[in-house]
Amino acid sequence: MSKPHEDDDDYESIEGRVFFQEMHGRKINLINPTYLLPADEDESKRFNLMHRLIRFIFNGRIYVGPTKEVLQFGPYRQALDLGTGRGEWAVELCEEFSWVFTTGVDIVPIQYLEVPERCRFEMWDINIHHMPYTDGCFDLVHARAVLTGIRNYPHFLGQIGRILRPGGLVLLIEPSLMQYAGLANNKPEAAYTSGSGPRGWFTLWETYRRCLSMLGVDVTVPQHLKDLLEGTRLFEDIQDFKATIPVGFYHENKGILTVGQLQWMAYDLLLPALKPMFMSLGMLESRADRIIKDAQTDLYYGNSDFKLASHMHIVHARRNSIPWS
């Protein structure tokens, strides 16, 4: 399977349509004004690290829950990957289930150029009011780390419910936007008094959440995924999980240590990627550089008293038989 050229020049314009703009030294999408994280090679590397990390959490798989049960009856099944990025998840699902057709959706054309015949990619903004599919046409819908581009997450879930068939499965994965630290027991940022804890690290995440809120994003969504699914009244058998992810190289268990290393590398790429967002919302460059540098100091050099950690929120649910209205 081949990948797009490193600099993505072939994707700058397709049939006269431009998908990217340069913003404060990074390549940003032109389709969704809410999503201000880059759409370049470093960001693709970050999402690949997340993909590998989730595989570890899921014991080598790319899914949890009754995925095989939902997909086992033919003659063929349809799966949708929202916010597909390069398309790793969509391609790997095709490779595992030979009768499944997958569609990956993203706002920029950075996907793999050679994929299985049963895999295709589309470009549109999943933040739109009405997803361009008929009711009940998918058996499985997967969305991972898409929150930062969604202004109305309950409506987003309602659209997923509309396009899922009764009995179909939704799988949602959202990293927490809160961070944790502590030697014996990981404590949330809010548990520390002003000026205590890894202050540079906490300040960056506080700033990140504030910027997302200014863009209309509900930063509390990850920890409320189950409640939000219940609120649609379109889902049943809702199961939620919270994975604690170490950040760094300190865990004694080899498997968890690998997860911590992957998360550390992903965060190392995330920190500078936040600069365009910070500056686009009015922050002076010197201030943005200082916040990022202080967070990098905590990430790189750390402190034995503050072992960093994060949470990954995972939910799957079945579409019930209540009609969409």
C-alpha positions as CSV (number, residue, x, y, z in Angstrom):
1,M,0.0,0.0,0.0
2,S,1.6,3.3,-1.0
3,K,1.2,6.6,0.7
4,P,0.9,10.1,-0.7
5,H,4.1,11.9,-1.4
6,E,5.7,13.4,1.7
7,D,4.9,17.0,0.8
8,D,1.4,16.3,-0.5
9,D,1.9,18.7,-3.4
10,D,-0.5,16.6,-5.5
11,Y,-3.3,17.4,-3.1
12,E,-2.9,21.2,-3.0
13,S,-5.6,21.5,-5.8
14,I,-7.9,19.0,-7.3
15,E,-9.9,20.1,-10.3
16,G,-9.2,23.7,-9.3
17,R,-10.3,23.3,-5.7
18,V,-7.8,24.4,-3.0
19,F,-8.0,22.5,0.3
20,F,-5.2,24.1,2.4
21,Q,-3.9,27.4,3.6
22,E,-0.7,28.4,5.3
23,M,-1.3,29.7,8.8
24,H,1.5,30.6,11.1
25,G,3.9,28.1,9.5
26,R,1.6,25.2,9.3
27,K,-0.8,23.8,6.7
28,I,-4.5,24.2,7.8
29,N,-7.7,23.0,6.2
30,L,-10.0,25.5,4.4
31,I,-13.2,23.6,4.8
32,N,-14.0,23.6,8.5
33,P,-13.2,26.9,10.3
34,T,-13.7,25.2,13.7
35,Y,-10.9,22.7,13.2
36,L,-7.6,24.7,13.5
37,L,-5.2,21.8,14.0
38,P,-2.8,21.3,11.1
39,A,-3.4,19.0,8.2
40,D,0.2,18.3,7.3
41,E,2.8,15.5,7.5
42,D,3.6,16.0,11.2
43,E,-0.1,15.9,12.1
44,S,-0.5,12.7,10.1
45,K,2.4,11.2,12.1
46,R,0.6,12.1,15.3
47,F,-2.6,10.4,14.2
48,N,-0.7,7.3,13.2
49,L,0.8,7.2,16.7
50,M,-2.7,7.4,18.1
51,H,-3.8,4.6,15.8
52,R,-1.0,2.4,17.1
53,L,-1.7,3.3,20.7
54,I,-5.4,2.3,20.3
55,R,-4.3,-1.0,18.8
56,F,-2.4,-1.7,22.1
57,I,-5.4,-0.7,24.2
58,F,-7.7,-2.9,22.1
59,N,-5.3,-5.9,22.3
60,G,-4.2,-5.7,18.7
61,R,-7.5,-4.9,17.1
62,I,-8.9,-1.6,15.8
63,Y,-12.4,-2.0,17.3
64,V,-14.2,-3.2,20.5
65,G,-17.7,-4.4,21.2
66,P,-19.9,-6.5,19.0
67,T,-18.2,-5.4,15.8
68,K,-17.8,-8.9,14.3
69,E,-21.4,-9.8,15.2
70,V,-22.7,-6.6,13.5
71,L,-20.6,-7.3,10.3
72,Q,-20.9,-11.1,10.0
73,F,-24.1,-11.3,8.0
74,G,-23.8,-10.6,4.2
75,P,-23.9,-10.5,1.3
76,Y,-21.9,-7.3,2.2
77,R,-21.8,-4.7,4.9
78,Q,-21.2,-1.0,4.9
79,A,-18.9,0.8,7.4
80,L,-18.2,4.6,7.7
81,D,-15.1,6.1,9.2
82,L,-15.7,9.8,10.1
83,G,-12.5,11.9,10.3
84,T,-10.5,9.2,8.5
85,G,-7.2,11.1,8.2
86,R,-4.8,9.0,6.1
87,G,-7.4,6.2,6.2
88,E,-5.6,3.6,8.4
89,W,-8.8,2.4,10.1
90,A,-10.9,2.2,6.9
91,V,-8.2,0.2,5.1
92,E,-7.5,-2.2,7.9
93,L,-11.2,-2.9,8.4
94,C,-11.4,-3.9,4.7
95,E,-8.4,-6.1,5.0
96,E,-9.9,-7.9,8.0
97,F,-13.4,-8.3,6.7
98,S,-13.4,-9.3,3.1
99,W,-17.1,-8.6,2.6
100,V,-17.2,-5.2,4.2
101,F,-17.2,-1.9,2.1
102,T,-15.8,1.0,3.9
103,T,-16.1,4.8,3.3
104,G,-13.6,7.2,4.9
105,V,-14.6,10.8,5.2
106,D,-12.3,13.8,5.8
107,I,-12.0,17.5,5.1
108,V,-8.6,17.2,3.3
109,P,-7.4,14.7,0.6
110,I,-4.4,13.1,2.4
111,Q,-5.5,9.5,2.2
112,Y,-3.6,6.5,0.9
113,L,-3.5,6.4,-2.9
114,E,-3.7,2.6,-3.3
115,V,-6.4,0.9,-1.2
116,P,-8.6,-2.2,-1.5
117,E,-11.4,-2.1,-4.0
118,R,-13.9,-2.1,-1.2
119,C,-12.5,1.0,0.3
120,R,-13.2,4.6,-0.9
121,F,-12.7,8.1,0.4
122,E,-14.9,11.2,0.3
123,M,-14.3,14.8,1.2
124,W,-16.9,16.7,3.1
125,D,-17.2,18.4,6.5
126,I,-18.7,16.1,9.2
127,N,-19.6,19.3,11.0
128,I,-22.4,19.9,8.5
129,H,-26.1,19.9,9.4
130,H,-27.1,16.9,7.3
131,M,-24.8,14.0,6.4
132,P,-25.2,13.1,2.7
133,Y,-26.5,9.6,3.2
134,T,-29.9,8.0,3.3
135,D,-31.4,6.7,6.5
136,G,-30.2,3.4,7.8
137,C,-27.6,2.8,5.1
138,F,-24.6,1.8,7.4
139,D,-24.0,-1.1,9.6
140,L,-21.0,0.4,11.5
141,V,-20.0,4.0,12.1
142,H,-16.6,4.8,13.6
143,A,-15.4,8.2,14.7
144,R,-12.1,8.9,16.5
145,A,-10.8,12.2,17.9
146,V,-13.2,14.3,15.9
147,L,-14.5,16.5,18.8
148,T,-12.2,19.4,18.1
149,G,-14.0,20.0,14.7
150,I,-17.6,19.5,15.9
151,R,-19.7,22.5,17.2
152,N,-22.8,20.5,18.0
153,Y,-21.9,17.0,19.2
154,P,-25.5,16.0,20.1
155,H,-26.6,16.8,16.6
156,F,-23.6,14.9,15.2
157,L,-24.7,11.8,17.2
158,G,-28.2,12.3,16.0
159,Q,-27.0,12.2,12.4
160,I,-25.0,9.0,13.1
161,G,-28.2,7.5,14.5
162,R,-30.1,8.4,11.4
163,I,-27.7,6.8,9.0
164,L,-27.2,3.6,11.1
165,R,-29.6,0.7,10.4
166,P,-31.5,-0.8,13.4
167,G,-29.0,-3.0,15.2
168,G,-26.0,-1.2,13.7
169,L,-23.1,-0.2,15.8
170,V,-21.4,3.1,16.6
171,L,-17.9,3.2,18.0
172,L,-16.7,6.6,19.4
173,I,-13.2,7.3,20.8
174,E,-12.4,10.7,22.2
175,P,-9.2,11.6,24.1
176,S,-9.9,13.6,27.3
177,L,-9.0,17.3,27.2
178,M,-8.1,17.2,30.9
179,Q,-4.7,16.0,32.1
180,Y,-3.6,14.2,35.2
181,A,-0.5,14.0,37.3
182,G,0.7,12.5,40.6
183,L,3.0,9.7,41.9
184,A,0.6,7.2,43.4
185,N,-2.8,8.3,42.2
186,N,-3.2,10.4,39.1
187,K,-5.0,13.6,40.1
188,P,-6.8,15.9,37.7
189,E,-5.6,19.4,37.0
190,A,-8.4,20.8,39.2
191,A,-7.0,19.0,42.2
192,Y,-3.9,21.2,42.2
193,T,-3.8,24.7,43.7
194,S,-2.7,27.6,41.6
195,G,1.0,27.4,40.8
196,S,1.3,23.7,41.9
197,G,1.8,20.6,39.8
198,P,3.4,20.6,36.4
199,R,2.3,24.2,35.8
200,G,3.6,24.6,32.2
201,W,1.7,21.4,31.2
202,F,-1.5,22.4,32.9
203,T,-1.4,25.9,31.5
204,L,-1.1,24.6,27.9
205,W,-4.1,22.4,28.3
206,E,-6.1,25.1,30.0
207,T,-5.3,27.4,27.1
208,Y,-6.2,24.7,24.6
209,R,-9.6,24.1,26.2
210,R,-10.3,27.8,26.3
211,C,-9.5,28.2,22.6
212,L,-11.8,25.3,21.7
213,S,-14.6,26.8,23.8
214,M,-14.1,30.1,21.9
215,L,-14.6,28.1,18.6
216,G,-17.9,26.6,19.9
217,V,-16.6,23.2,20.9
218,D,-17.9,21.6,24.1
219,V,-14.7,20.4,25.8
220,T,-16.6,18.2,28.3
221,V,-17.9,15.8,25.6
222,P,-15.3,13.0,26.1
223,Q,-16.4,12.2,29.7
224,H,-20.1,12.5,28.8
225,L,-20.3,10.4,25.7
226,K,-22.6,7.8,27.2
227,D,-25.0,10.5,28.5
228,L,-25.0,12.2,25.1
229,L,-25.8,8.9,23.3
230,E,-28.6,8.3,25.8
231,G,-30.0,11.8,25.2
232,T,-30.6,11.1,21.5
233,R,-32.9,8.2,22.4
234,L,-31.6,6.4,19.3
235,F,-29.2,3.9,20.9
236,E,-29.3,1.0,23.3
237,D,-26.7,-1.4,24.8
238,I,-24.5,1.6,25.5
239,Q,-21.1,0.6,26.9
240,D,-18.5,3.1,28.0
241,F,-14.9,2.6,29.0
242,K,-12.1,4.9,30.2
243,A,-8.5,3.9,29.5
244,T,-5.8,5.6,31.6
245,I,-2.9,6.4,29.4
246,P,0.5,7.1,30.9
247,V,2.5,9.9,29.3
248,G,6.2,9.0,29.2
249,F,8.6,6.3,29.9
250,Y,8.0,5.4,33.6
251,H,5.6,2.4,33.7
252,E,7.1,-0.9,34.8
253,N,4.7,-3.0,32.7
254,K,6.2,-3.4,29.2
255,G,2.9,-3.2,27.3
256,I,1.7,-0.1,29.2
257,L,5.2,1.4,28.8
258,T,4.8,1.1,25.1
259,V,1.5,2.9,25.3
260,G,3.1,5.7,27.4
261,Q,5.9,6.0,24.8
262,L,3.4,6.4,22.0
263,Q,1.4,8.9,23.9
264,W,4.6,10.9,24.7
265,M,5.6,11.0,21.0
266,A,2.0,12.0,20.0
267,Y,2.0,14.9,22.5
268,D,5.5,16.0,21.4
269,L,3.9,16.5,18.0
270,L,0.7,18.1,19.4
271,L,2.3,20.9,21.3
272,P,3.8,22.9,18.4
273,A,0.6,22.1,16.3
274,L,-1.4,24.2,18.7
275,K,0.4,27.4,17.8
276,P,-1.8,28.3,14.8
277,M,-4.9,27.9,16.9
278,F,-3.6,30.1,19.7
279,M,-2.4,32.9,17.4
280,S,-5.6,32.7,15.2
281,L,-7.6,33.5,18.3
282,G,-5.6,36.6,19.1
283,M,-2.7,35.4,21.2
284,L,0.7,37.2,20.6
285,E,3.3,34.9,19.1
286,S,5.7,35.4,22.0
287,R,3.0,34.3,24.5
288,A,2.1,31.2,22.4
289,D,5.8,30.3,22.1
290,R,6.2,30.6,25.9
291,I,3.2,28.5,26.7
292,I,4.3,25.7,24.3
293,K,7.9,25.9,25.5
294,D,6.9,25.6,29.2
295,A,4.7,22.6,28.4
296,Q,7.6,21.0,26.4
297,T,9.9,21.5,29.5
298,D,7.4,19.5,31.6
299,L,7.0,16.8,28.9
300,Y,10.8,16.4,28.2
301,Y,12.3,16.8,31.6
302,G,9.4,15.9,33.9
303,N,9.5,15.5,37.6
304,S,9.4,12.3,39.7
305,D,6.6,13.8,41.7
306,F,4.4,14.4,38.7
307,K,4.0,11.4,36.4
308,L,1.8,12.7,33.6
309,A,-1.3,10.7,32.4
310,S,-4.3,11.2,30.2
311,H,-7.6,9.4,29.7
312,M,-9.1,7.9,26.5
313,H,-13.0,7.7,26.5
314,I,-14.4,4.8,24.4
315,V,-18.1,4.1,23.8
316,H,-20.0,1.7,21.6
317,A,-23.7,1.4,21.2
318,R,-26.4,-0.3,19.0
319,R,-28.9,1.6,17.0
320,N,-32.4,0.9,18.4
321,S,-35.6,0.4,16.4
322,I,-37.1,3.9,17.2
323,P,-37.7,5.7,13.9
324,W,-35.7,8.8,13.1
325,S,-37.8,11.9,13.3
